[in-house]
């Protein structure tokens, strides 16, 4: 049972709606990395719901007929705080998320993610690492983990950006939940866009810092389009119905 995708869909429909573009760029099989900007804990349900309805289920690969063809699976990396939450933790485990803790645990998480990519899986990551968002919601500086993971696994990186899930709720967990309750009435619209993958040929041989900067810029490019700052490329303008 795809419980996490169903829960994410239910929450997203309860709190608002998502306008989506570019779903055709999402992979249904790996190795591939999905890199998403992060502004609030409230952006997780819209992101997971969007991927779920695109056929990329937030769960461990089922290896059944059609797996990787008519549907795929994505395992996100998530903070140990998520796993420690009595409500969210069980969902994170069922979704096969990869726990990220302290410095040593972070290295173990990267190895687990690298091993998953080696098995041909899709790994999701929030490269900013936390939700201390900028004033306009633009992507912040990426941590080195996403660059190291991409370079070591030589996997395509699919940039995903949304604007602006903070309309559901933002700040502390308590404030985010409070905002989410009022969004039931406000019905905010979150815009989400999937960009062209960054292929290994584009970053192979670059220093780690340059790999990270390239990936950050590509996610930022997608964010600039979805936020209305720039005009989309023609081949990226694949509009889907709101969720």
LUMDOTOR-345819 format. One line per 5 residues: their letters; for each residue x, y, z of C-alpha. Coordinates in steps of 0.1 Angstrom, whole numbers. Each point is the difference from the previous one (the first is absolute). Layout:
REM LUMDOTOR-345819
A) X Y Z ~ ...
***
This chain:
REM LUMDOTOR-345819
XXXXX) 0 0 0 ~ 14 34 -10 ~ -10 16 33 ~ 25 30 -1 ~ -10 11 -35
XXXXX) -37 -2 9 ~ 5 19 33 ~ 20 27 -19 ~ -27 3 -26 ~ -27 3 27
XXXXX) 18 27 18 ~ 8 20 -31 ~ -36 -1 -12 ~ -11 11 35 ~ 23 30 3
XXXXX) 0 12 -36 ~ 10 -10 -35 ~ 31 -4 -21 ~ 6 12 -36 ~ 26 -22 -16
XXXXX) 23 3 -30 ~ 26 -23 -16 ~ -10 -34 15 ~ 14 -16 -31 ~ 35 6 13
XXXXX) -5 -23 30 ~ 17 -34 -2 ~ -19 -32 8 ~ 33 -19 5 ~ 34 8 12
XXXXX) 27 6 7 ~ -13 36 3 ~ -1 27 26 ~ -30 23 5 ~ 12 33 16
XXXXX) -28 23 14 ~ 2 34 16 ~ -12 2 37 ~ -18 29 16 ~ -22 -15 26
XXXXX) -11 -34 14 ~ -33 8 -18 ~ 16 -5 -34 ~ 5 -37 6 ~ -36 -12 -7
XXXXX) -4 20 -33 ~ 34 -13 -12 ~ -7 -37 9 ~ -36 3 -13 ~ 12 14 -33
XXXXX) 26 -28 -5 ~ -25 -26 11 ~ -25 11 -27 ~ 28 1 -26 ~ 6 -37 8
XXXXX) 30 5 22 ~ -12 -16 33 ~ 16 10 33 ~ 9 -35 10 ~ 25 -28 -3
XXXXX) 1 -16 -35 ~ -26 -27 -4 ~ 17 -19 -29 ~ -34 -11 -13 ~ -10 0 -36
XXXXX) 1 35 -14 ~ 23 13 27 ~ 23 25 -17 ~ -22 0 -31 ~ -35 12 9
XXXXX) 9 11 35 ~ 31 6 21 ~ 11 6 36 ~ 19 27 17 ~ 18 -2 34
XXXXX) 6 34 16 ~ 27 8 24 ~ -14 15 33 ~ 12 14 32 ~ 1 -22 32
XXXXX) -24 26 14 ~ -26 -13 -25 ~ 7 -36 10 ~ -3 10 37 ~ -34 16 -4
XXXXX) -28 -23 13 ~ -23 8 -28 ~ 22 5 -30 ~ 27 -25 9 ~ -20 -32 -8
XXXXX) -10 15 -34 ~ 37 8 -7 ~ 9 -36 7 ~ -28 -14 -21 ~ 11 22 -29
XXXXX) 35 -14 3 ~ 15 34 7 ~ 38 1 8 ~ 7 15 34 ~ 26 28 2
XXXXX) 14 8 35 ~ 32 15 12 ~ 33 2 -18 ~ 9 -37 2 ~ -37 -10 -6
XXXXX) 0 24 -30 ~ 28 -20 -16 ~ -19 -32 7 ~ -31 16 -16 ~ 20 9 -31
XXXXX) 13 -35 -3 ~ -36 -14 4 ~ -11 24 -28 ~ 29 -9 -21 ~ -7 -37 4
XXXXX) -37 7 -10 ~ 11 17 -31 ~ 23 -29 -7 ~ -30 -22 0 ~ -17 21 -26
XXXXX) -22 19 24 ~ -12 37 0 ~ 11 20 30 ~ -16 33 11 ~ 19 27 19
XXXXX) -6 35 14 ~ 35 14 -7 ~ -4 30 23 ~ -3 -22 30 ~ -25 20 20
XXXXX) -29 24 -4 ~ 15 34 10 ~ -14 15 -32 ~ 11 33 -17 ~ -24 29 -1
XXXXX) -12 -7 -35 ~ 2 -38 3 ~ 29 -4 -25 ~ 23 -30 4 ~ 27 5 26
XXXXX) 36 -13 0 ~ 1 -38 -6 ~ 20 -22 24 ~ 27 -21 -15 ~ -18 -33 4
XXXXX) -20 2 -32 ~ 31 7 -20 ~ 19 -28 15 ~ -28 -24 -5 ~ -5 10 -36
XXXXX) 38 -1 -8 ~ 6 -33 17 ~ -31 -17 -16 ~ 3 17 -33 ~ -38 4 0
XXXXX) -22 25 -17 ~ -14 27 23 ~ -36 12 -7 ~ -6 36 13 ~ -34 6 16
XXXXX) -11 33 14 ~ -33 13 15 ~ -13 35 8 ~ -12 5 26 ~ -10 -27 25
XXXXX) 4 25 28 ~ -35 11 -9 ~ -12 -31 17 ~ 21 6 31 ~ 36 9 10
XXXXX) 23 5 29 ~ 0 -24 30 ~ -19 -32 0 ~ -27 16 21 ~ -3 30 -23
XXXXX) 0 -21 -31 ~ -28 -21 14 ~ -20 31 9 ~ 5 14 -35 ~ -11 -34 -14
XXXXX) -33 2 19 ~ -8 34 -14 ~ 10 -11 -35 ~ -30 -23 0 ~ -20 32 -4
XXXXX) 25 20 -20 ~ 7 -27 -26 ~ 34 12 -12 ~ 14 -11 -33 ~ 36 -14 -1
XXXXX) 18 0 -32 ~ 25 -28 -6 ~ 23 -6 -30 ~ 23 -29 -11 ~ 30 10 -21
XXXXX) 22 -18 -24 ~ 24 -24 17 ~ 36 10 6 ~ 19 -28 -17 ~ 32 -15 13
XXXXX) 19 13 -31 ~ -7 35 12 ~ 18 -3 33 ~ 24 -30 -4 ~ 36 12 9
XXXXX) -11 32 17 ~ 12 8 36 ~ -27 -9 25 ~ -7 37 8 ~ -7 6 -37
XXXXX) -23 -30 -2 ~ -20 13 29 ~ -2 35 -15 ~ -12 -14 -33 ~ -28 -20 16
XXXXX) -10 30 21 ~ -1 22 -30 ~ -21 -25 -20 ~ -26 -3 28 ~ 1 38 3
XXXXX) -7 3 -37 ~ -31 -21 3 ~ -11 20 31 ~ 4 33 -20 ~ -24 -13 -26
XXXXX) -26 -14 24 ~ 2 32 21 ~ -6 22 -31 ~ 34 16 -1 ~ 9 -14 -34
XXXXX) -17 -14 -30 ~ 0 -38 -5 ~ 17 -18 -28 ~ -25 -13 -25 ~ 10 -37 5
XXXXX) -5 4 38 ~ -35 15 -2 ~ -19 -32 6 ~ -30 10 20 ~ -22 -25 19
XXX) -33 3 18 ~ 1 12 36 ~ 1 -28 26
***
